[in-house]
Amino acid sequence: MITVMKHVKTTLLLLAFFAANSLWAQQAGDEVYCAYNGFEMTNLDIPLTEIFQAGPGKDGIPSLEIPRFVNVDRSEFLKDNDLVIGVMHNGVAKAYPIRIMNYHEVINDQYGDESLVVTYSPLTATAAAFSADIDGKAHTFGVSGLLYNNNLLIYDWETESLWSQMKGQAVTGQVSGKPLQNVVTNTSTWAAWKAKYPDTKVLSPRTGYKRNYEIDPYAMFGPESRRLMFPVARRNKKLPLKEQVVGLNYEGVARAYPLALLKNTANKPLQDNLNGLHITIQYDAVAKSVTVKDDAGHELPAMTSYWYAWSSIFPDTDIHGFLPQDYNLAMQFLTGGK
């Protein structure tokens, strides 16, 4: 009974979250009720049937354009085990707490002279950052209110094209098919990130919006649940639905690395060859962080995702350590057979 009541409470919180954001969008004069939130679905690079309206309309979940940051000594609002999206770029280290990203999803930021967009998709638990400088011009990004196989679709203010977070490219509009330049992110505990970068800045909860950042509105769709908010085009049963994997897509070849297989790589990193690229993958179970490097020691962008999302968006993906059979009983054992 306690568990049922907890789920009911979470459901009500989520509905209240969407309602509040939708009300904000209506007050801002944005289109809310259009099937595709007012976006023109031209030059589609993905199937239209795999796009769903998330609930809030265009900008119903407000992105941040002038984010505020504080130093480590003023980060008392964070606990050591809170997860953050860490970015170290152009000599600048910043952390974006997941508890804040849940409510904004897109942060437009500056790293020296370069504009970046930092993104988080709560339903697929994926973080990614990209250079916002496209063809020599800085772009500003917002939350479209649309999802592609439950994953975030952002849009740019300049062309109103939609961009897939997981694919890292435009999927509609006049720049459809154009890739974004990926920037390395590290999702880790706050304790681990601030220990590694003591001079880091951290996104402040003083965002200008009235949100309770202590509550996770997506808790019912977390890794312990089999629930999906919207249908997906494909369900690959080689791994459990919410199995967490590290996904890499190198020059059109996609591969997934289950965290269950990476948990012992802290002392012995995993070596692999992905489409001719030799890589080293190391997972720190305490920091809950993954590092991927090439032979030159350069860190490469990688994405932690639920298996259902990765395999839906990259249907030709293979799985490291997976035998060719449709079902791999050894893998099911290692991942708990969820």
C-alpha positions, 0 to 999 in steps of 0.5 A: 500500500505504501508503494502504491501511495508513493507512485500515486504521489509521484504521478500527481507531482509529475502532472502538476509539473507539466501543468505548471510548465504548460501554464507558464508557456500559455502566459508567455504566449507560446503555442501549446496545443498544436500537434507539433507545437507549431514547428514545421515538419519539413525535410524530416530526417526521422520518422514522423510517427516516432515524434510525440508531444511531451505535454508542455508546449514549445518552451513550456519547459524553460531553457536558461539563457543567462545561467547563474553559477556559484563557487563550491563554497556556496554549494550547500544546496547540493549533497555529495551523492547528487548527480551533476553533468560536468563540463571541462572546456576551454580551461573552464570547469562547470557542473550542472545538477541533474535536479535542476536540469530536470526542470530546464533541460537546455542551458545556453552557456559561455566557455570563454569566447565559445557558446555551448548548449548543455542538455539533459533528457530526463526520460532517457537519462542522457546528458550531452553538450554541444558547441552552439557556434554553427557556421560561424554564428552562435545559436540559442537553443530551447526546449521544443516540447517534442520527443523522439523515442522519448528522447529530447528534441531541442530547437534553435531560435534562429531557424526553428529546426529541431535537433535530436540530442542523442543523434547530435544533429538537426532532424527537421527544417532548413538545416536538417541533417547538419551535425552538432559538434559534440563536447565531452560531458561527465555525469558524476557525483558532486563529491567526485566532480568537485574533488577533481575540479575544486575551482569548478562553478556550479549552476545555482538554483536561483534560476529566476523560476519558481521550481522545487528542485528538491523533487524529481518529477520523473522518479516514476520513470527511473532505472528501477521502473519498466515504465515508459512515458511514450511508446518507442518504435523498436524494443530490442530484447537483447538487454533489459528495457532500462539497462544502463549502457554507455553508447558510442557512435563513431562515423556511423557505427554504434555500440553499447557497453552495459554498465554491468560489464564496465563495473570492474574497469576501475583498475583494469580499463576495457579496451575495444576497437570501434570502426577502426578507432581504438578506445579505452573505457573506464567506469568509476562505480563510486563516482558513477562516471565513465571516461572514454579515451583514444590512443592519444589520451584524448577524452571522447564524448560518450553518452550514458543511456537506457538501453531501450532509448539507445537501441530505438534511436540506433537500431543497428547498434551492437553490444560489446561482449554480446554473442550473435544470438538474439538472446544472450543468457550470460548477459541476462545473468550479468545484468540481473535479467530485469 
